[in-house]
Amino acid sequence: MISAEQNDLMTRVGPQAPAGKLLRRYWQPVALVDELEGERPVRAVRLMGQDFVLFRDENGQLGMLDRDCPHRGADLAYGRLEGGGLRCPFHGWLFDVKGTCLETPAEPVTSKLCSRIRQSAYPVVERSGIIFAYIGQGEPPAFPEFDCFVAPGTHTFAFKGLFECNWLQALEVGIDPAHASYLHRFFEDEDTSDSYGKQFRGASADSQMPITQVLREYDRPTIEVQPVDFGLRLTALRELDDTQTHVRVTNVVFPQAFVIPMSAEMTISQWHVPVDDENCYWYAIFTSFTGPVDKQQMRDQRLELYELPDYTSRKNRRNNYGYSVSEQHSQTYTGMGMDINVHDQWAIESQGRIQDRTREHLGTTDKGIVAFRRMLVKAIENTLAGTGEIPLQIDAEQARAFSGPPSIDGISATSAAARYCEDADLKRRQGSDWASARLKTN
C-alpha cells in the first residue's frame, strides 16, 4: 500500500521536491526540432514547474534561458532575435545562447552594468528530431547509444502530445503489459498490410497473425520482469497453443522512458516529461530498421488527433474522449475510436490529475509497476542522501557500451520462446543497413 507521503515523494517535480531533484539529473525533451522551424524560432518552455525560453539564434545556435528577463522580469519568450542573441523588447537588453549579456542599450554609454549581468542558461542538444535540455547541477550524463539516437535521421521520426495528468501515471501505462488486451482491444482485425504508422494494427513478427487478434484472444499473459543496466526489461508471454507462444518484450529506460515495439520493423522510444505536477508531454522517437520513415505520412496520421501549436488532443475529457456507446458494443473495447493514444489518455487522465495511489489494489500483472516504483524511490533516496548509485548517470565511454534496447513483438516456437527476443532482434539488425553496419563495429 502506498501512503500519501510516498505518493508525493514519487510524483512532485518542483525544484525542491525529491523527485524533481532526481529528474533534473537527466536530459529532458523540451521541444520538437520542428517547433523551432519557420520565421521565428523562439518557443516558451515549461518544464517541471519552471519557465524557460528556447530559441535558435541568427547563426543557428540553440539556447535555453530562464524566461524572465533579469532586468525587471519581462517575458523573454516575446524577445527579438537580433544582434547575435535574444533581445528583451522592454529595454533592449540582449542575451546570447550562453546567457551572456551583450548589451544594455538604455544605460549610459559608460555603464559597466552589462558586464555584471548574466541570465541563467542551460545545455541543449538535438537528437533524432527532439531538442533535449539539462537543467540540473553539474555535468549532464551522456546519451546511451540506443537505436533511437544512433539511427540515421532518415530512419527516425519524432512527435509529441499533451497529457493532462502527472508524469508518473503516464509512464506507468507503458509498464503494464496486461492492459493492451483490454484497453486496446479491437473486435475486428484490419488488413495488416495497411498498418503503417499504427500501433497494434500490424501482424506479429514471424507470423501472419494480427496483433489485435493475439491481444483479444489471449488476455492472460505471463509477465516476467528483469532488472537491467538501463532500468527494467518486461517480457509478456501468451501461449497460443502447445507449440507457439507470443512474445512481447518492452523496456523501461530510467527514469522516464520506455522502448516498445511499434511493428516488426519499427520501435518507439517514448519519454514522459513533466510540465508541472499535473501535466506532462509524451515525446516519442519512431525508429525504422528497414527503409526510411515516411515522415509526412506519420505526421499527417498524428495530426488527425493532435492540434498545433501545443499538441493537444482533439479527444479529451471535455468531450468525453469521443466516447460512443454503439462503438463500444461493436468495434472497440473503450468506444473511444481507433487511436490507442486516446485509450491511454483516458486511462491515465481518468485517474485524476495526480493519481491517489493510497486507493489502489495491485495484482500480479502489476509487478513491473511495483519494480519500477522501488527503483524510483531508491534513486530519490540516494539523490537526497548524496550517496549510492543513480541509474544511467554515465559518461561518454560508458554510453558506448549501451545498444538497443531490443524490443520485439512476435510469435515463437514455445521451445525457443526464452531466446526468441535475442534471436529475433539479431535477425532484424542483420537485415538492416544501418543496424548491421553497427553490429560490425561493436
N, C-alpha and C positions, 0 to 999 in steps of 0.2 A: 504494500500500500504506500502510495506517495503522499507525503504531508504537504500542506500548503507552503511551508518554508522550502521544502525540496523543489516544489514546482517553480517557485520564484527563482531559486538558485539556477535552474536549468534554462529558464525562458527569458529572463530580463536581460537587456543588452546595452543599457546605458554605459557611459564611460566608467562609472564606479561600480557597476553591477558585476558580480563574479563571472557570469557567462560572458558579459561584454568584454571583460578584461582578457578572457581566453580568446574569443573570436577575433579580437584586434591583433592577435599574434599571427594571423593568416592573411594572405591576399584575398580580397573580396571583389567579386564582379560589381561594377558600378554603372556600366552603360554598354550598349552595343556599339561597335565601331560605326554602324550605320547612323547612329544618333548624332554623330559629330560631322556628318556629311551635309553638304548644302551651303547656303550663302553665309550662315553664321554658326560656326562650330563652337557653341557655348551651351552648356546644359547644367541646370541645377541638379544636385545630387543630395538625397537624404539617405544616410547610412547609419544604422544603429543609433538613431536618435540625434545625430549630428548633421549639420548642414554644410555643404561644400559647393564649390563651383568647379566644373570640369570644362576644359577648353583646349583647343589646338591653336597655337599662335600662328603668325603670318609665315613662319619658317617651317610649319608642320610639326613643331614640338608639342607634346602633350603636357598639360599641367593640371593639378588639382589643388585648390586653395580653400581655406576657410571662406565661407560665403560672405561674412560680414566684413566690410572694409575696416581696417584698423584705425582709420581716422575718426569717423563718427557712426560707424555701424551700418552704412547704406549697403544695399544688396548688390554684390558684385556679379550676380547672375545676369544683370542688365548692363554689364560693362561693355565697353567698346574695345574691339580688337584692333590695336594700332600701336605704333611705336615700339614694337617688339614684345608686347605683352597685353595685359588686360587692364583697361583704364576705367576707374570709377567715374561715372557721369556726374557725381555730386560736386567734387572739387578737382577732378582730373588726376588724382593720384594713380600712378602706373606701376604694375607689378608684373614681373616675368614668371615663367613656369616654376622657378625655384623659390618664389616668394620674395625675391629681392625688390625693394622699392627703387624704381628707376627715376621717377620724377615726382615732385610735389609742386606743381606749377603755380598754384595760387600763393605760395610762400615767397618772401623776398628773394631776390637773386642770390644774396649772400647766405641764405639759410642753409644749415647743415642738417636739418631735420630728416631729410631723405636718407642720409647715411645711417640714421639710428632706427629706422623703421624696417621691420621685416614681417611679412604675412606668413602664417603657418602654411607650409606646402608639404605635399605627400607624394611618395613614389607612385608612378602609374606606368603600366606596360600594356601592350596589345598582345593578345593570344587568341588566335583562331576566331576572330570576329568579335571578341569581347575585350573591353578595357577593364583591367584589374587595378585596384588601388590598395595601398598598405597604409593604415592609419595608426598602427601600433608603435611601441617604443623599440629602439634598436634596429638591427638589420632584419629585413624580412627573410623568410625562408625561401629556398629555391623552389621552382616548379618541378615536381616529379615528371619524368619523361614518359608520361602516359600517352596513349594513342591520340587523344584529342589535342594534345599540344605539339606533337611531332608530325602528324599527317600534313601533307601539303594543303595549302589554302583551298585548292580546287576540290578537295575531298572533305571539307568541313562546312557546316552551316550553323550559324548561331541565331538564337531567338530568345525572347523572354516573355513573361507575363506576370501580372499582379495577383497576389492572393491577399484577401483582407482578413488575415489572421496571423498568429505568431509563427515564427520561422520553424520552431521545433515540430509542431504538429504537421506542418507542410513537409518537412523532411521525413517524418515517421510514416507517411503513407507509402513511401518508397522502400521502407524497411519491413514491409508487410507482404510477403508473397501470397498469402491466402486470400487477400481481398479481391484479387483480379477475377476469381471465379464467380464473384457475386457483383461487385460494383461495376465491372466492365463486361458483364455477360450480355451477349447478343443472341437472340433467339433464332436468327438465321445467319448463315455463313455467306459472305460475299465472295465474288470471284477473286481469288488471291492474286491473280495477275494484275489487278487494279489497286493494289495495296500500297504503292509507292508513297512514302511520306506519312503513312498512317500506322500508328502503333496498335498492336494486337489485331491486325487485319490480314496479315500475310500467312504463309504456311510455315510451320516449324521446320527448322533446318533438317536435312536428311530425310524429308518426307514430303508428301503432298497434303498432309492433314492440316486444315486451317487451325491457327492458334485459338480462334474463337471456339472451335469445337472441343479442343483439348480442355480449355478452361471451363466450359459449360458442363461437359460430361464427366470430368474427373476433378471434383471440387474438394477433395480432402488430401492435400499434399503432405508428404513427409518433409519436414524442414530441418536442415542442418545449418548450424552457424559456426563459422571458423574464424578465430582471430588471425589477422594477417598484418604485415608491417605498415599498411596504409589505413587499416581500420578493421572491417569485417567482410567476410565473404559468406553469402547466403545461397544455399542450394535447395531448390524445391523439386521434389521427385513425385511424379504422378504415374503410377503403374497402370498402363493401358491394357495389358493382358499379361499372360505368363512369360511372354518373350520380349515385350517392348516397354520402355519407360521414357516418359517425357522428362527432360532435364532442363531446368531453368536456373542459371547462375547469375546472380546480381552482386554488386559490391557497394559497400558504404565506405566512402573516402572521407576520413575525419578532417574537419568536424562537421561539414555541411553539405556534402555532395554524395550522389550515388551514380554508379555506372551500370546501365541496364541494357539488355538487347532491344533494339528497335525492330530489327528484322534479321534475316540470315546474313545480310550484307552490311548492316549498319548498327552502330551503338549510339546510346545517348549518355552524355556526361552532364549531370544537372546539379546546380548549386541552389541553395535556399538562403537568400540573403536578407537579413532584417532591414527594413526601412526604419522601423521602430519596434516597440514591444508588440504592436497589434497589426502590423502589416509586413509583408515581405514580397520580394520578387523571386521567381524562379528564373534562372539563366541556364540555357542548355546549349551544348555543342553536339551536333549530329555528325558522326564520323563514318565515312564510307570506306570499306575495304575493297570495293570493286571499282566502278567508274567514278568520275567526278560527280559531285552532288548537283542536282538540278536546283540551284538556289532559288530561281524565280518560282518554280512550282512549289517548293517548300514554303517560301514566304507567302505566296498567294493563298495556299491552303490555310495557313495560320492567321492571316489577316481576315479570313472569313469569320473568325471568332474574336480576335483582339483588335481594339481600336487604338490608333495613334492619337496623341503623342505619348501617352502614358502606358500603353499596352494593357489596357483594362479589358476585361471580358464583357462581351455583349450579353452573355448569360450570367446572371449574378443573383444575389439574394433579393435584389429589388424587383426582379421579375420572375422569382421562383425558379431560376436556372432553366427556364424554358420547359418546365415540367408539364407533361401531358399524360393524362390518365389512360387514354387509348394506346399511346405508345408503350406505356408501362405494361399493358396487357399483352401486347403482340410483338413488340420489337426489341426493347431493351429493358434490362432489369430495373434501371432507375427511372425510365421515362424522361430522360434529360438529353436526348439526342445521341448522335454517333461519335462525338468528340470526347475521348476519355479524359481530356483536361477538365471538362465541365464536371464529369463524375468526381474526379479528385477534388476539384474546387468545392463542390457541395459537401463532400465528406468531411473535409477539414474545416471549412468555414462554419459548418453547422455545429461544430464542437464549441463554438464561441470564439471571441477574439483571442483569448488565451485559454486553452483547454483546462478545465478543472480536473486534474488527474487524481484528486482525492476521491472522486466518484467512480473511477473506472475499475473494472474487474478483468484482468488479463487472463488469456488462455494459453495453451501450449503453443499455438501458432504465433504467439507474440514474443517468442524467445529472442528474435532479432532485435526487437524494440527494447527488451529488458537488457540485452547485452550492450546495446549502444548507450543506453542511459547510464549504465555502470561506468562505461568508458568515459562518457562526458563528465560525470560527476568527479571521477578520479582526476581527470585533466584539469578541471576547475580547481579542485582542492590543491593540486600540485602547483598550479599557477599562483594561487593565493599564498601558499607556503614558500614559494620560490625554490622548491626542491622537487626532485623526482622528474621522470620523463614526461614530455608532452609529445603526442604523436605528430609526425611529419614536420618537425622543426629541423629541416635538413639543409645542408649546403649543396653546392653545385656538384661536387663529386658524388655525394650520396644520391642526389637526384638522378644521376645517370644509371643507377642500379635498378630503378623502377621501370616497369613496362606494363603494357596492357591498360588496366587490369582485364583479364579475359572475362567476357560476358556473353553467354550463349543461351539460346532457346532452341532446343532440338529434340529429336526422338532417337533414342539409342537402343541397341540390344540391351536387355536388362543385365546380362552378364558383363557388359562393358560400361555400365552406367557410371561406375565410380571414376573412370578415367575419361569419360566422354568429353567433358569440358576441355581438358587439356588437349585431347586429340583433335577435337573439332576446331579449337582455337588455332592450333598449329596448322591444320589444313587450310583454314581461311587465310592465315598470314602467308603461307607459301604460295597461295594463288593471287596475292595482292602485290601490285607493282611496288608501292611504297613500303608496305609492311615486310615483304620478302627481302627487300634491299636492307632493311634494318636488321632482320634476322642474321644476315651475313656479317654484319659489323659488330654484333653483340656476342 
